[in-house]
Amino acid sequence: MRLLACLLATLTSFSALAVTKVNVFDTDAVVVEQQEGAKYSGEELARREGMREVIVRATGDSASLDNPVVQKAITQSSRFLSTIKTSQKDDQPILKMSFNSKQIQSLLAQANLPYWPEERARLLVWIVEDNGYDRTISWEQSDRTSVANLRYVAGQKGLPIIVPVGDIDDVTSIKPTELWGGFTKQIASSSHRYNVDAVVVARISRKGNQQRLRWALYDDKPQFIADSALTPVSGEASGTNKQVTEALVADLGRYYANKSSSKRSAEVASSIDVTFSGVEDAFSFFSIERMLEGLSSVASVELSQVEGDDVDFRINLITDKADFERQLLRSNKVHKLAKPVVASPEPATSTRVESSNEAGTVSPSGEELSGNVPSADKESLPAPVQQPTAQEALTEEVPQHQTLDYEWQS
């Protein structure tokens, strides 16, 4: 029953992910002819090179090769192989290798490195270039070095990307100035036709052979990136086109590897209590649970209480409350309830002495004092201090935890 409900819950209003399965653990390497006096054979060098490529794809980051645990493991690359066979490519001998996925993941855990799973988000990358007097968009069909380098490096690192094709729809839907200025409404509209999970805008300023690249990652589907609550991830790099491209792909790889690692390990950045009302049957309950667990902002979901048609959850987040709410409210089955306004209690009335120079001042005995009260008498008539109740003191010291309230509409 629970399995059936979970399967049916996947048919809710959330659109399917466009993730791509990347071949992380299979690779091949050229077998160089062993030189006289060489320490290692050509096959040994090929095995090590193959393992380096797999490690980079598994982490999304070339810097992972500097890890001492990884470096030591690479010297024993044959222990991590599942299959290996010789072949030919371009008249050169090569080794076709398949590395053991569980062993590689275990190695990365020992090295305290994030593992980027094979199911990966697909990114749409807009490249706009400024050569000092003009700004142009680099399309997939254009013979630009920036596009060629991006596709090559992304393929090496296992980063699934798409570059806009540059057909009539693309050309008429967005201008280079809109990309350069980060106009998310126009970027969202122009990106919507592509079935991707996130959008990257890369701005390149050219000065001779040197370039400055500034990029922004909108880590959401195109139709949602115009939401002001979405904060883009950004970065920059300088150097040749090859250098800035490698830096961009490495930064994106690290970001998604760390994000996936946090999700899998249920690493909690913050927690929040959420109440759903209108949960009338088991199907609705399991649909809500499955929906919450599927949000990229959620690390884990804990059931707190069920009372009538109300269900309380404790949600552990890997991001923040704003990101969670933004994702949750996409569902047409979820409606946020306004918090009831609780009137403040009237302050208790107490008798106190008014320090005044006017007639009609009341004495502690309740008699009216005529004329001015001498300053010495004013000091002798302090106002009584009201002590807060125990409940008021507790409320003042410990801020009340807010619960988010939603209505589930079956």
N, C-alpha and C positions, 0 to 999 in steps of 0.2 A: 504494500500500500504506500509506504513512504517512498520507495523507489519510483513507483508510478507517478506520484505527486511531484517528485523532483524533476522527472523527465518532462512532465507537462508544464512545469513552471518555466522551463527554458523557452516556452512559446509566448512569454509575456512580451510587452511592448519594446523591450530592449533590442536594438538591431544587432545582428551577428557581427562578431569581430572579423576583421579582415586579416588576421594573423597568418603568417607564412611559416611553414616548417622548413627550417634551415638544416642542411646536411652538415652537422658539426664534426662528426667523428670519423668521416671517411676523407682520405686525402691521397695524393700521390706526390712523389718527389723523384727528381732525376738522379740516377746513379752515376756519379762522376768516376772516371778511371782513377784508380789508386796510384798515387805517385810513389816513386821509390823512396823508401825511408819514412813514409807517412805513418802517423801514429794510429789512424783509424782507417778502416776499409771504406770503400765507396758506399756499400750497403749500410754500414753503421751510420755514416754521415747522413744518408737519405732518411733513415729511421728517425734520427734526431730532428732533422728538418721537418719531417712530417708531424712529429709530436709538437714541435713549436707552433706550427700552423693550427693544430687542433686546440692547443691551450689558448691561443689568441682568440679563436672563434668562440671557445667556450666561455671566455671572460669578457670578450669585446674590447680588450685592452692589451696592446703590445707590452706595456709596462709590467704585466704579470710575469713576463719572462725574466725579469730581474729578481724575482722572489727566490731566495736561497733554497727553499724546499722544492720549488719547481725545477730549478737548475740541477739539483742533485738527481731528481727523478728522471730528467731528460737523458742523463748519462746511462740510465737503465731502461731506455725506451722500449726494448723488446718485451719487458714484463707487462707493459700496458697494451700490447697488441692482441687483437682478437684474430685477425686474419692478415696475411701478407702474401703477395704474389708478384712475380716479375712480369713486365710487359714492355711495349715499345710505344713511343710517342715522338713524332717528328724525327724518326730514325735514331732516337736516343733511348737507351734502356732506362726504365723507370720502375719504381716500386709502388704498387697500389696497396694501400694500407687501410685497415679499419681498426680503430682503437676502442678499447672497452669503455663504454660510457660510464658504468658504475665506478670503475677504478679511477677514471679521470675526475669524476665528481668527488670521490673520496679524497683524491690528491688535493683538489682545490679547497676542500674543507680543512685539511691539515695545514694548508698554506694560508688559511684565513682569507681566501679570495672568493668573491661572489661568482656563482655559476649562473650563466644566462641560458635558460632553457631553449630547446629547439623551436618551440612555438613562439614566434617573435612578432612584435608589432611592425606593421608595414608603414613606412613614412613617405609622404609626398614632400619633395624638396624643391622649393622655388629658389632659383639663383638669379640675382639681379646684380649686374656689374656696372661700376662707374669708372670710366677711363679718364675723367677729368673734364670732359666737355659733353658727355652724353651718358645716359643710363639705358641699358638694354637688358632684356630677360634672356637667359640662356635656356633654350628649349632642348628637348631630347634629340630632335632631328638636327639641331645646329652642330656644326663641327667645331665645338669649343673645347679647349683643353680642360676647362673647369668641370665640364660634364663628364668627359672621358676619365679624368682622374678620380672623380667622385664615384663613378660606377665601378672602377677597378678596385679602389681601396675599400669601398663598402662590401664588395664581393669577397675580398680577402678576410675582412673582419666579421662576415656573416650578418651584415646589417641590411635588411630588406628595404630597398628604396624604389621610388618611382619619380622620374623627372617629368613635368608636364610636357605633353607632346608638341604643343605650339600650333595646333590647328586653328581654324577660324573661330571656334568657340573660345579657346584660350586667349587668342590675340584680342578679341573684342570685349572680353569680360573683365580684363584687368590691365592697368597701366604700370610701367616700371616705377613711377613715383608713388603709387599706392602701395606697392610692395616695400619700397625703400622706407616709406613713412610708417609702415606697420599698421595700415588701416584694416583692422580685423574683419570688419563687415564685408569689405570687398574680397579679402583673402578667403574668407569662409565661403562666400558665394561662388568664387571661381574654383575652389578646391572640392566642392561638394560632388562634382561628377565623378571624382576618383574614389574608389572604394579603399580607403586607407584608415589607419587608426590614429594618425597624428600628422601634423604639418610643421615643416621647418622652413623658415625664411632665412636664406644666407645672402648677406650683402657684402660684396667684394669691392674694395677701393684699390685701383691699380696705380702704381707709380714705378714705371720701368718694369724690372723683373720682380720687384717686391710688391706684396699685396697685404692688405689688412682685411681680414674677414670677421664680420660680426654676425652672429646668428641668434635666432630665437626659435625655440621649440614650443609649439602649442600642443601639449600632450593630451589631445582629445580628438574625437572625430570632427571633421570640418564643420558640420552643422552646429557645433557647440562652441567653437573657438572664439566667437564674437561675444561670448558671455564675459562681462566685466569681472566676474568672480574668478575667472581662470587667470592665474599668474603664469606667464611664460617662463621657461627655463632659458637662460641666455649665456653666451660666452663669446670669446674672441680669440684670434690668433694672428700672428704676423709672420711673413716669410715668403718663400716661393709658393706657387699654387699647389705643388705637391705637398709641401709642409703644412699649409693651412688646411688642406683637405684631410690629411692624416690626423691633424689635431681635432678637426670637427668630428670625424667618424669615431675617433677614440673617446671624445667627450660624450657623444651620444651612446656609444656602447657601454661606457661606465655607468651612465645614468640608468639605462634600462637593465643592466645586470644587477645593480644595487637595488633597483625597484623590485625586480623579480625575486631577489634574495630575501628582501624584507617581507614580501608577500608570502613566500613559501615557509619562512621561519616564524611567521606571525609576529614579527618585531613591532612592538607597540610604541607609537609616538604620542598618542593621547587616547582617551576613552570617553565615551558619552553614553548617556541613558536615553533610550528611545521607546516611546509608547505608541502602539498602533491600536486604534479603536476600529470597530466594525469587522472584527475577525470572527466570522460566524461559523466556520467549519474548518476541518483539518486541512482541506485542500488550500484554503486561503493562508493558513499558518505556514505550511511548507513552501508555498509560493513566496511568501515574504522572506522566510529564512534563506531560501535559495537565491532570491534577488539580492539580499544584503551580502551574502557570501561572495556573490559575483562581482560586486563593485570593486574597482581597482583601489579605492581609498581604504578598504576594509581589510584588516589583518585577520580578525576572527570575530565570531558572533556567539554570545552566551545568552541563553534564555534565563530571565530573572524571575518572571512571575506571569501566571495566567489567571485572570479574574474576569469571569463573564465573557464579554466580547472584547476585552482589552488584553493585549499581550505586551509585556515589557521585555526589552532586550538591553543587554550591555554590549555596546559595539566598541571593539578595539580597533583604532585607526592607525594606518601607516602615514596618513597625511594629516589634514586638519578638519575641523568641523565644517568650515565653509565649503571645502572641496567635497566632503561627504554629502552635504545637503544639495549641492549643485547636481551631483550625479543621481541622487535618490529621486529628486523631483522631476526627472525626465520621464518617469513612468506615469502614464495617465491613470494608473490605479492608486496613486499616492497623492493625498491632498493634505497640505499643512494646516493644522488648526491653530487659530489665534489663541494666545494665552489670555485667560480671563483677567480683567483688571480688578484687583482686590483693593477696596477702599481702605485708606489708613485709619486706624482707630482714633477717636477724638481724644485729645490729651486730657488727663485727669485735672479737675479744677482744684486748686489749693489756695489757701489764704496766705498772702505774703504782704510784707510791708512795702509800700511805695516810698522811695526816697524822693520827696518832692518839696518844693518851696511853696506849693499852693495849699490853700485851706482844704480841708476835707480828707486829709491823710488819715488812714486807719491805724490804730495802735494794736499791739499784740492782743490786748484785752477786748478788742472789737469796738472801742470808743473812738469817736471822731476827734482828732486833734485839730484845734483851731490855731491859726497863725502859722508861722514858719517853724520848721523843726531845726533846732541847732545842729551844726555839723557833728558835734560830739555825739548827739543822740542818734544821728544817722548811722554812725559807725557801730553803735551798740544795738542796732536793729537789723541784723543780717537776714537775708531771705532764706527760708528753709530750703535745704537741698533735697531733691527728690531722688531716691535710690531706684535704679532700674530693677525690674523684676528679674528672676533667674532666667526666664525664657528670653527676655529682651537682651540680657547679657550674653546668652549663648548665641543668639542670632547675630549680635554685633561682632562677636569674636570669630565665628565660623560662618563664612558666606554660604548661603543655601545653594545646593547643586541644582542646576536647571536641567529639566528633562524636555526633550523635543517631542512634541505631540503631533501625530499624523492620523489621518483616517484612511483606512483601506477600502477601496471601492471595488467590490467583486464584479 
